Every structure is written in C-alpha cells, then in structure tokens.
Amino acid sequence: MALTSTALKLVAGGGTGNIFHYETADAPGTVAGSGYFNDVTTSLKQFDIILVAGTTGGTVTVDMLVVTSATGAATVTTTNGT
C-alpha cells in the first residue's frame, strides 16, 4: 500500500525534533522502507520520531521510527528506533 498523508499527525514538537503519530494497515517493514514517507518530505526532518500504530492481518503492531533523512532529500529514510 502507500502512505496516507492525512493519517500522519503531529503530536508534539519543538527544538530539534517533532513527534508524529501514524496509523496504517501496511506491514511494519513496508512503512519503515526507504521512500514510504516521500509525499510528506516537507513535513519531516532528520531526527523526527514517528510512532506507527498498525493492524496487519488482524495483528496490532507498534513501531517507533526515527527519520534519518528528509529535508531537501529526494527520498525520506527512517530507521526502526525500537
């Protein structure tokens, strides 16, 4: 599947990083994959945190992703911060 940009919500921010919440039915590996958040590259910056809540095949998943590149980048990349 693909990013639903309206599902990415800013929870807290300030200083050097923001915290976002994102809810999806996509598999955790898909969401953490390079380029998944490309449509919102202007909203994200390096070191932002994205809390991902998902339901994949009926299984509830939670992941914490850290943005490793975004601002000015052609591809948004993240790493699993758990």
N, CA, C and O of each residue as an XYZ file, in Angstrom:
328
protein
N       0.833     -1.175      0.000
C       0.000      0.000      0.000
C       0.877      1.238      0.000
O       2.092      1.153     -0.178
N       0.261      2.372      0.199
C       1.009      3.623      0.153
C       0.641      4.501      1.341
O      -0.363      4.287      2.020
N       1.479      5.481      1.563
C       1.259      6.452      2.623
C      -0.082      7.150      2.447
O      -0.448      7.541      1.338
N      -0.805      7.303      3.540
C      -1.985      8.156      3.585
C      -1.563      9.393      4.360
O      -1.551      9.387      5.591
N      -1.220     10.452      3.643
C      -0.607     11.619      4.281
C      -1.494     12.245      5.358
O      -0.979     12.824      6.315
N      -2.811     12.139      5.218
C      -3.703     12.714      6.231
C      -3.691     11.917      7.533
O      -4.197     12.393      8.549
N      -3.125     10.716      7.517
C      -3.043      9.893      8.729
C      -1.801     10.216      9.558
O      -1.657      9.719     10.675
N      -0.903     11.043      9.020
C       0.292     11.457      9.762
C      -0.047     12.709     10.554
O      -0.301     13.765      9.974
N      -0.052     12.595     11.863
C      -0.464     13.694     12.738
C       0.673     14.127     13.646
O       1.320     13.293     14.279
N       0.916     15.429     13.710
C       1.900     15.975     14.627
C       1.357     15.882     16.045
O       0.259     16.364     16.326
N       2.122     15.265     16.937
C       1.712     15.095     18.324
C       2.387     16.137     19.210
O       1.750     16.734     20.077
N       3.676     16.349     18.984
C       4.444     17.298     19.794
C       5.626     17.786     18.974
O       6.095     17.092     18.071
N       6.094     18.956     19.283
C       7.236     19.460     18.532
C       7.934     20.589     19.246
O       7.454     21.146     20.233
N       9.069     20.893     18.710
C       9.868     21.969     19.250
C      11.322     21.571     19.292
O      11.662     20.388     19.265
N      12.159     22.551     19.356
C      13.583     22.253     19.425
C      14.083     21.579     18.172
O      13.863     22.058     17.060
N      14.759     20.462     18.364
C      15.389     19.799     17.225
C      14.549     18.703     16.601
O      14.954     18.131     15.589
N      13.392     18.391     17.167
C      12.619     17.296     16.585
C      11.145     17.347     16.912
O      10.723     17.940     17.905
N      10.381     16.716     16.060
C       8.942     16.588     16.243
C       8.580     15.133     16.473
O       9.343     14.233     16.122
N       7.420     14.905     17.060
C       6.894     13.558     17.246
C       5.570     13.478     16.493
O       4.684     14.313     16.671
N       5.459     12.462     15.653
C       4.268     12.245     14.848
C       3.626     10.911     15.213
O       4.297     10.003     15.704
N       2.325     10.801     14.969
C       1.602      9.540     15.089
C       1.095      9.189     13.700
O       0.582     10.053     12.988
N       1.234      7.924     13.310
C       0.760      7.468     12.004
C       0.064      6.137     12.179
O       0.623      5.214     12.772
N      -1.162      6.029     11.663
C      -1.937      4.787     11.754
C      -2.125      4.213     10.359
O      -2.469      4.932      9.422
N      -1.893      2.891     10.229
C      -1.942      2.264      8.916
C      -2.241      0.772      9.016
O      -2.097      0.163     10.076
N      -2.652      0.212      7.915
C      -2.815     -1.244      7.815
C      -1.629     -1.856      7.076
O      -1.591     -3.069      6.870
N      -0.669     -1.040      6.678
C       0.524     -1.537      5.991
C       1.422     -2.303      6.960
O       1.449     -2.014      8.156
N       2.142     -3.264      6.439
C       3.081     -4.057      7.236
C       4.205     -3.156      7.763
O       4.620     -2.223      7.075
N       4.697     -3.428      8.974
C       5.762     -2.603      9.542
C       6.975     -2.461      8.633
O       7.555     -1.378      8.552
N       7.368     -3.521      7.951
C       8.518     -3.450      7.046
C       8.279     -2.511      5.878
O       9.206     -1.860      5.398
N       7.041     -2.441      5.424
C       6.691     -1.530      4.330
C       6.796     -0.084      4.792
O       7.369      0.755      4.098
N       6.245      0.205      5.959
C       6.245      1.569      6.487
C       7.669      2.039      6.768
O       7.992      3.203      6.530
N       8.509      1.165      7.263
C       9.887      1.523      7.589
C      10.778      1.594      6.351
O      11.922      2.039      6.435
N      10.263      1.161      5.212
C      11.064      1.126      3.990
C      11.414      2.507      3.453
O      10.667      3.471      3.619
N      12.547      2.572      2.818
C      13.018      3.822      2.217
C      11.995      4.356      1.226
O      11.525      3.627      0.353
N      11.657      5.622      1.366
C      10.757      6.278      0.436
C       9.287      6.240      0.806
O       8.481      6.901      0.152
N       8.906      5.484      1.840
C       7.487      5.377      2.199
C       6.885      6.748      2.504
O       5.742      7.011      2.131
N       7.627      7.618      3.169
C       7.124      8.927      3.573
C       7.496     10.051      2.604
O       7.461     11.221      2.987
N       7.851      9.724      1.361
C       8.274     10.738      0.392
C       7.240     11.832      0.156
O       7.614     12.981     -0.079
N       5.959     11.508      0.212
C       4.921     12.507     -0.050
C       4.834     13.589      1.027
O       4.179     14.611      0.821
N       5.479     13.380      2.160
C       5.450     14.371      3.237
C       6.855     14.841      3.614
O       7.106     15.226      4.757
N       7.754     14.807      2.654
C       9.149     15.178      2.925
C       9.286     16.594      3.473
O      10.218     16.872      4.228
N       8.380     17.490      3.109
C       8.470     18.855      3.617
C       8.003     18.965      5.069
O       8.281     19.968      5.726
N       7.307     17.964      5.577
C       6.834     17.970      6.964
C       7.823     17.324      7.923
O       7.758     17.558      9.130
N       8.735     16.515      7.399
C       9.658     15.752      8.233
C      11.068     16.295      8.144
O      11.475     16.866      7.132
N      11.811     16.102      9.236
C      13.232     16.449      9.223
C      14.014     15.383      9.991
O      13.451     14.588     10.743
N      15.300     15.395      9.780
C      16.158     14.409     10.430
C      15.944     14.447     11.941
O      15.850     15.519     12.540
N      15.872     13.294     12.531
C      15.694     13.046     13.961
C      14.248     13.176     14.439
O      13.993     13.000     15.630
N      13.289     13.478     13.554
C      11.882     13.402     13.940
C      11.558     11.954     14.280
O      12.191     11.028     13.773
N      10.566     11.773     15.141
C      10.136     10.443     15.554
C       8.717     10.219     15.049
O       7.861     11.095     15.168
N       8.476      9.043     14.485
C       7.144      8.678     14.021
C       6.709      7.427     14.776
O       7.326      6.369     14.653
N       5.640      7.560     15.559
C       5.058      6.418     16.255
C       4.019      5.811     15.324
O       3.029      6.456     14.980
N       4.248      4.573     14.921
C       3.394      3.920     13.932
C       2.542      2.855     14.614
O       3.061      1.899     15.190
N       1.226      3.036     14.539
C       0.283      2.048     15.054
C      -0.372      1.385     13.861
O      -0.900      2.066     12.981
N      -0.343      0.074     13.823
C      -0.881     -0.625     12.665
C      -1.697     -1.841     13.025
O      -1.660     -2.335     14.152
N      -2.428     -2.307     12.047
C      -3.136     -3.572     12.147
C      -2.868     -4.318     10.850
O      -3.412     -3.979      9.799
N      -2.035     -5.325     10.937
C      -1.655     -6.098      9.767
C      -2.200     -7.509      9.925
O      -1.750     -8.264     10.786
N      -3.167     -7.860      9.090
C      -3.763     -9.188      9.168
C      -4.405     -9.475     10.510
O      -4.409    -10.620     10.962
N      -4.950     -8.445     11.159
C      -5.594     -8.610     12.448
C      -4.657     -8.506     13.636
O      -5.109     -8.524     14.781
N      -3.366     -8.397     13.386
C      -2.382     -8.276     14.453
C      -2.036     -6.802     14.656
O      -1.674     -6.105     13.709
N      -2.150     -6.340     15.891
C      -1.812     -4.959     16.206
C      -0.294     -4.838     16.308
O       0.364     -5.652     16.955
N       0.248     -3.812     15.662
C       1.694     -3.579     15.689
C       1.966     -2.144     16.132
O       1.158     -1.244     15.899
N       3.108     -1.949     16.770
C       3.558     -0.610     17.164
C       5.041     -0.530     16.873
O       5.815     -1.399     17.273
N       5.427      0.521     16.172
C       6.839      0.753     15.884
C       7.175      2.212     16.130
O       6.321      3.090     16.007
N       8.419      2.457     16.477
C       8.917      3.819     16.597
C      10.000      3.993     15.538
O      11.029      3.318     15.575
N       9.762      4.902     14.596
C      10.727      5.164     13.541
C      11.415      6.495     13.797
O      10.796      7.439     14.289
N      12.682      6.567     13.465
C      13.439      7.810     13.539
C      13.803      8.191     12.113
O      14.349      7.379     11.366
N      13.499      9.428     11.739
C      13.802      9.905     10.391
C      15.306     10.133     10.299
O      15.877     10.885     11.088
N      15.944      9.479      9.330
C      17.387      9.635      9.154
C      17.730     10.641      8.061
O      18.832     11.190      8.057
N      16.809     10.894      7.138
C      16.987     11.979      6.164
C      15.628     12.359      5.619
O      14.770     11.502      5.411
N      15.431     13.665      5.386
C      14.149     14.121      4.845
C      14.287     15.486      4.195
O      14.109     15.604      2.983
N      14.599     16.515      4.964
C      14.621     17.878      4.462
C      15.569     18.012      3.280
O      16.772     17.787      3.408
N      15.019     18.379      2.137
C      15.831     18.548      0.936
C      16.249     17.244      0.287
O      16.937     17.251     -0.733
N      15.842     16.127      0.866
C      16.224     14.835      0.305
C      15.172     14.370     -0.696
O      13.983     14.642     -0.535
N      15.621     13.674     -1.718
C      14.683     13.118     -2.695
C      13.916     11.948     -2.094
O      12.780     11.680     -2.485
N      14.527     11.258     -1.155
C      13.922     10.081     -0.537
C      13.973     10.217      0.989
O      15.034     10.467      1.561
N      12.818     10.050      1.639
C      12.771     10.040      3.102
C      13.197      8.649      3.572
O      12.666      7.639      3.112
N      14.149      8.611      4.481
C      14.574      7.333      5.039
C      14.362      7.353      6.561
O      14.464      8.391      7.215
N      14.063      6.160      7.090
C      13.853      6.012      8.523
C      14.600      4.780      9.006
O      14.994      3.920      8.219
N      14.783      4.718     10.303
C      15.319      3.518     10.923
C      14.403      3.159     12.067
O      13.820      4.041     12.698
N      14.269      1.880     12.344
C      13.407      1.437     13.421
C      14.102      1.739     14.729
O      15.188      1.224     14.996
N      13.478      2.574     15.547
C      14.091      3.022     16.793
C      13.755      2.181     17.995
O      14.094      2.559     19.117
N      13.088      1.029     17.799
C      12.704      0.227     18.960
C      13.859     -0.581     19.477
O      13.710     -1.315     20.454
